Structure formats: structure tokens, C-alpha cells
Amino acid sequence: MTAERQTAWIGLGANLGDARAALAQAVQSIAALPDTEVVRVSSLYGSAPVDATGPDYLNAVAEIRTALSPLALLDALQQIELDAGRERPYRNAPRTLDLDIVRFADLVMSTDRLTLPHPRWQERAFVLWPMAELMGARVMESLSAMQMSRVTEQRIEKLMDASDWCPTL
């Protein structure tokens, strides 16, 4: 018997190398995970690093349906990062690929390895904008005016529609 698939949202980011290609390949790798399908992806956004230095990032969010557990999904995403050359020399270092589980269904959990929802998703325009694109009013209803004011100064720009950067979905 196959486990029931849950909806999860994966934040994608990269600011080293061919970031656009890395993100598109990451979406394909996520789609190839066992019992997992990519439902849709957001537009591609350019954003300035937050609490970090380095080149601007390319960011997006993928909505998936998966039968993997949250920790199994985390393990799979970290392997995809490693396969893309991800190194972790220091906190918030520039990266070839960054994949974060932003939300996993309506699950709330906190372990040494994973906190859900992602603890800073509401403080990052590069997550909020693509999430709002995919989830619409559901995202906006969960945010207060104070939370929204935290991201208004963060530089972010929509660069291209999903079909232009990830055309195989």
C-alpha cells in the first residue's frame, strides 16, 4: 500500500554558477523522487541576498505532492543540493543550489534537523512572493501587516514566468 501524498512547498535558490539551469535541474530531480510529483512552479525571481553577501539570487517555489515523510524529503533535497555542487563553508554562504521545505501540508514540527513551517519563510520576500503566486490569498491571510512590513525593503524582481525558465513541466 502506498502512503498518501501530501502537498509541500519547496523554496529554490541559487546565486553561483548557472543558477537558472541549476534551479530547472533541481525541479526535474524533485519530480524524479519516488512517489513525488511537481504540481507547479512559480515564476523566477531575482533577489538581493538577505543576511548574507554575494551575488544576487534566483529564486522560485515548487509545489509538490509526495508520499515521502518530511525527513525523507529533506534527505532527498540535500542529496540534490550535493549533486549540484552545494558546499556549506559557513552560514549563509553563496550557493550553487539551496532547497528548503517551506511548508509540508499543515504540519508543524521542530527537530534538530527540520522545523516546519520553515522558521523564516514569512521574513523573506524571495519566499513570500513566489508562495503568494502559488497559494494566493491563503498566504496573505496568514501574514500580519507587521510581517509584511519586514519584507518591503527587500529587493526582489519577477524575471520570467515558470514556462520560460522551467518549460518541461
N, C-alpha and C positions, 0 to 999 in steps of 0.2 A: 504494500500500500504506500502510495506517495504522500508525503506531507503536504498540507495545504499551503498554497503560495500566499505570501504576504506582500504588500506593497512597501517598497523602500525608496528613498531618495538619496542619490549618491552625488556629492559635490565633487566636481572635477576641476583641477587647476594645474597649470604648468607655466614656468617662466624661463626655462632653459632649453636650448636646442630648438628643434622644430616642434613648438608647443602645440600648434594646431594638429599636426599629424599624430602627436602623442595622445592627444585627447580623443581623436577619432579612433585610433587603435585601441585605446582603453575601453571605449564603448563597445567595440567589436569583441574584445576579450571578456567583458562583462556579459555580453549576450551569449558567449560560448560556455559560461559556467553551467554546471549541472542544475537542472530544474529551475532555470532562470531565463527570463525574457526581458529585453529592454522594451518598455511600452512606448516611451517617447523621450526626447531630449529637448532641452531648452535651446534658445539662441546662444550664440557665442558672445561673451562679453570680454572687454579689456578692462583691467582694473589695476590701480596702483597697489603695491604691497601694503598690508596692514600690519603694524607692529614688526616690520621687517625691512630689509633693504634689498636692492637688486632690481632687475628689470621688471617691467610691468608683467602682469599675469594675463593669461587667457583662462576664462572660467566658464563653466556650464553646470547644469544639474541634469542627471538622468533619473527618470522614474522607471523602476524595475518591479517585476513580480518574481519572487523567489521562494523556493521551499527550503533554502539554506537557513540555518539558525543565524542570529546576528553575529556570533563569534566565528562561525564558519565563513560567513560572508566577509567579515573583517580579515580573516586569514587569506582568503582568495584575493581580496583587493590589495593587500600588502604584497602578495606574490606578483600581481600585475605591476605594481609600482617597481618592485625589484627588477622584473623583466624589462622595464623601461629605463633602467639605469638609475633609479632613485637611490640617493645616498642621504644619510642623516648626520652630517658632520656637527651640527649644532641646531638648537631650537630655531624654527622659522627660517632655516637656510633656504636659498633659492633651490628649485627642484625641477627635475625633468617631468615629474608626474606626482600629483597629490590626489588621492582618492579618500573621501571621508563619507561615512554613513551619517547623513544629516538627520534622517528620521527613519524608523523602521516600524511600519504600521503606527499604532498609537502606543507603542511600548515605551515605558520609562524604566531605565535600569542604570546602574552605576557599578562597574567593576574596576579592577586595576587596569584593564585593557580597553574598556569601552564604556562610554557614557552616552545614553540615548534619552531624548534627542541630543544631538551634538551640543555641548555646553555653550558654544559661542555663535551658533548659527544666526541668532537674532541680532548680533552685533556686527555682521558682515554684509555690506551691500552686495559683494560678489556672490553671496549665497541667497540673500533675500530677493534680489531682482529675478534671477532665474527660477527660484522657487515660486515666486508670485506668478510668473509666467505659466508655470505648470499647474499650480494649485489655486491660483486666483484668490478669491475673497477668503478662502479658508486660511491662507497665510496672513492676510491683512487683519482679519478679525482677531488673530492671536497676538497681535502686536499693539502695544500702547503707544501713545504719542511720544512718550519719553524714549521708548526703544527706537522708534523711527527717527527721532532727532539725532540719535547716536550715529546714524549712518549717512545723514545728509551731506556731511563734509567729505565723505569718501568718494574719490574719483572713480567713476565706472561709466562705460560706454558700450552700448549694444553694437557689435561689429557685423554680425551676419545671422540670418535665420538658420535654424537647425538643418534644413535641407541643403544649405550651401556649405556647411562645414562637416556634416556627417550624413552624406547623401544616401548611404546604403540602408538606412532604417526606414 
